[in-house]
Amino acid sequence: MLRSALLNVMIKAARKASRTLKRDFGEVEHLQASLKGPANFVIAADRRAEEILREELELARPGYGFLGEEGGAREGSDKTHRWIVDPLDGTLNFLHGIPHFAISIGLEREGTIVAGLRRLGAAALDLAWVAAGRFDAYWERGLSPWDMAAGIALVREAGGFVTDLEGREDMIKTGGILAANEDIHRQMLRALKDAPHSLSVARRSSA
């Protein structure tokens, strides 16, 4: 299944901003021992990431409004669309050197959220949380075998269902995966098959 053009725009922006966040995260450990501490550094990293996201999204969709955690609201010429962005969801984790944070991008159309890709960046952890019941479901494409092998075992041992995005046992071969309990798995598989380009289907779902 191919991603929509809009989803590609969001993913591209998130990946570009993530490069600076990963670089800055590598510096946090060195700042822990400084007298000033890393707080100001993290605030600056947060703002840098938001500015990259704003520039990338604006370049791809001129006129869309923008609401960011750091910079607030900016109106665009297109009053029907607005990006809603958190450039660093998990600031405290980032501040304390815990590698568990995310970039969150949502798109609002005429007051309704129609698209979103919140990236945790750890397929193994996402699958483990499905097994533990913390997530209702998880789906992804473009994974490598080592990203999912252990997680597949965890979900199945917990009684969950795991297939590729076509409902087959070819996760390792295709790189696509859908994990959930029996009922949710069936519903999500149907949604993914019926509307492969839909932006209303979330990458992950939690209770």
JOWO-V398850 format. One record per pair of residues at least 4 apart in sequence whose ideal C-beta (glycine too) atoms are under 8 Angstrom apart, sorted by the first residue. I is the first residue (numbers start at 1). J is the second residue. D is the distance in whole Angstrom. If there is no record, write none. Layout:
# JOWO-V398850
i={I/I}
j={J/J}
d={D/D}
This chain:
# JOWO-V398850
i={1/1/1/1/1/1/2/2/3/3/3/3/4/4/4/5/6/6/6/6/7/7/7/7/8/9/9/9/9/9/10/10/10/10/10/10/11/11/12/12/12/13/13/13/13/13/13/13/14/14/14/14/14/14/15/16/16/16/16/17/17/17/17/17/17/17/17/18/18/18/18/18/19/20/20/20/20/20/21/21/21/21/21/21/21/21/22/23/24/24/24/24/24/25/25/25/25/25/27/27/28/28/28/28/28/28/28/29/30/31/31/31/31/32/32/32/34/36/38/38/39/39/40/41/42/42/42/42/42/43/44/45/45/45/46/46/46/46/46/46/47/47/47/47/48/49/49/49/49/50/50/50/50/50/50/50/51/51/52/52/53/53/53/53/53/53/53/54/54/54/54/54/54/54/55/56/57/57/57/57/57/57/58/58/58/61/61/61/62/62/63/63/63/63/64/64/64/64/64/64/65/65/65/65/65/65/65/65/65/66/66/66/66/66/66/66/67/67/67/67/67/67/67/68/68/68/68/69/69/69/69/70/75/76/76/80/80/81/81/81/82/82/83/83/83/83/84/84/84/84/84/85/85/85/85/86/86/87/88/88/88/89/89/89/89/89/90/90/90/90/90/91/91/92/93/93/93/93/94/94/100/100/100/102/102/102/102/103/103/104/104/105/105/105/106/106/106/107/107/107/107/107/108/108/108/109/114/114/115/115/116/116/116/117/118/118/118/119/120/120/120/122/123/123/123/123/123/123/123/123/124/124/124/124/124/125/126/126/126/126/126/126/127/127/127/127/127/127/127/127/127/127/127/128/128/128/129/129/129/130/130/130/130/130/130/130/130/130/130/130/131/131/131/131/131/131/132/133/133/134/134/135/135/135/135/136/136/136/136/136/136/137/137/137/137/137/137/137/137/137/138/138/138/138/138/138/138/139/139/139/139/139/139/139/139/139/139/140/140/140/141/141/141/141/141/142/142/143/143/143/143/143/143/144/144/145/145/147/148/148/148/148/149/149/150/151/151/152/152/152/152/152/153/154/155/155/155/155/156/156/156/159/160/160/160/160/161/161/161/161/161/162/162/162/162/163/163/163/163/163/163/163/163/164/164/164/164/164/164/164/164/164/165/165/165/165/165/165/166/166/166/166/167/167/167/168/170/171/171/171/178/178/178/178/179/180/180/180/181/182/183/184/184/185/186/187/188/188/189/190/191/191/191/192/192/195/195}
j={141/165/176/192/196/197/196/197/7/8/11/197/8/197/199/9/10/107/115/199/11/115/117/199/12/13/56/57/60/61/14/57/105/107/115/117/15/117/16/56/60/17/52/53/56/57/60/105/18/53/103/105/117/119/19/20/52/53/56/21/49/50/52/53/56/87/103/22/49/103/119/121/23/24/45/48/49/52/25/45/49/87/88/94/101/103/26/27/28/41/42/45/48/45/94/97/99/101/31/41/32/38/41/42/94/95/97/97/34/36/37/38/41/37/38/97/38/40/42/95/43/95/44/45/46/88/91/94/95/47/48/49/88/94/50/69/70/87/88/91/51/70/71/87/52/53/87/88/103/54/68/69/70/71/85/87/55/71/56/87/57/68/83/85/87/103/105/58/66/68/71/74/83/85/59/60/61/64/66/83/85/105/62/64/66/78/81/83/76/77/76/77/78/81/76/78/81/82/83/107/73/74/75/76/78/79/81/82/83/71/73/74/76/82/83/85/72/73/74/82/83/84/85/72/85/86/87/85/86/87/88/87/79/81/82/109/110/107/108/109/107/108/105/106/107/108/105/106/107/108/113/103/104/105/106/103/104/103/94/101/103/101/102/103/104/118/94/98/100/101/102/95/101/96/98/99/100/101/98/101/120/122/125/118/119/120/121/118/119/116/118/116/117/118/113/115/116/113/114/115/116/199/112/113/114/114/199/200/199/200/199/202/203/203/202/203/204/203/125/126/204/126/127/138/140/143/147/148/151/177/128/147/148/150/151/129/130/135/138/140/151/204/131/138/148/150/151/152/154/155/162/177/179/132/151/154/134/135/138/134/135/136/137/138/151/155/158/160/179/180/151/154/155/157/158/160/158/158/207/206/207/204/205/206/207/180/181/184/205/206/207/178/179/180/181/184/185/188/204/205/177/178/179/180/203/204/205/165/176/177/178/179/188/192/201/203/204/176/177/203/165/174/175/176/177/175/176/147/148/171/175/176/177/148/175/149/172/151/152/171/172/177/153/172/154/155/179/156/162/171/177/179/157/158/160/161/162/179/160/161/162/181/179/180/181/185/179/180/181/182/185/171/177/178/179/167/168/169/171/177/178/185/189/168/169/170/171/173/174/176/177/178/174/176/177/178/189/192/170/174/176/193/178/189/193/174/174/175/176/177/185/188/189/192/185/184/185/188/185/186/187/188/205/189/190/191/192/201/193/194/195/198/201/196/201/200/201}
d={7/6/8/7/4/8/7/7/4/5/7/8/7/5/6/7/7/7/6/6/6/7/7/6/6/7/8/7/4/7/6/8/5/7/7/5/6/6/7/7/8/6/7/5/4/5/7/7/6/7/5/6/7/6/7/8/6/8/6/6/4/8/4/5/8/6/6/6/8/6/8/8/7/6/7/6/6/6/6/6/5/8/7/8/8/7/7/7/7/7/8/4/8/8/6/8/7/8/6/7/7/5/7/7/7/7/5/5/8/8/7/4/6/8/6/7/7/7/6/6/7/7/6/6/6/8/6/6/5/7/6/6/7/7/7/8/6/6/4/6/6/5/8/8/7/6/4/6/7/6/5/7/5/6/6/4/6/8/6/8/6/7/8/5/6/7/7/6/5/7/7/8/8/7/6/7/6/7/7/5/8/8/6/7/7/8/7/8/8/8/5/4/4/8/5/5/4/6/6/8/7/6/5/4/7/7/7/4/7/8/7/5/7/7/5/7/7/5/8/6/7/5/7/7/5/8/7/7/5/7/8/7/8/7/7/6/5/7/7/6/8/5/7/7/6/8/8/4/7/6/8/8/7/5/7/7/4/6/6/6/7/6/5/7/5/7/6/8/6/3/6/6/7/6/4/8/5/5/7/5/7/8/8/6/5/5/7/8/6/7/5/7/6/8/5/7/4/7/6/4/7/7/7/6/7/5/6/6/4/8/8/6/8/6/8/7/7/8/7/6/8/6/6/8/6/5/4/6/6/8/6/6/7/6/5/6/7/6/5/8/7/6/7/6/7/8/3/7/6/6/8/8/6/6/6/5/4/4/8/8/5/8/7/5/8/5/8/6/5/7/8/4/5/7/4/6/7/8/8/7/8/6/7/5/8/6/8/6/4/6/5/7/7/4/8/5/7/6/7/5/7/8/5/7/8/5/8/7/8/7/4/7/7/7/8/6/7/7/6/7/6/8/6/4/8/5/8/4/5/8/5/7/6/8/7/6/5/8/6/6/7/5/7/7/6/6/7/6/5/7/8/8/6/6/4/8/5/5/6/8/6/7/6/6/6/8/7/6/7/6/4/7/7/7/5/5/6/6/7/8/6/7/7/5/7/5/5/8/5/5/6/7/7/4/7/6/8/6/8/8/8/7/8/5/8/8/5/8/7/5/6/6/6/7/7/4/4/6/6/7/7/6/8/6/7/6/6/7/6/6/6/7/5/6/6/8/7}
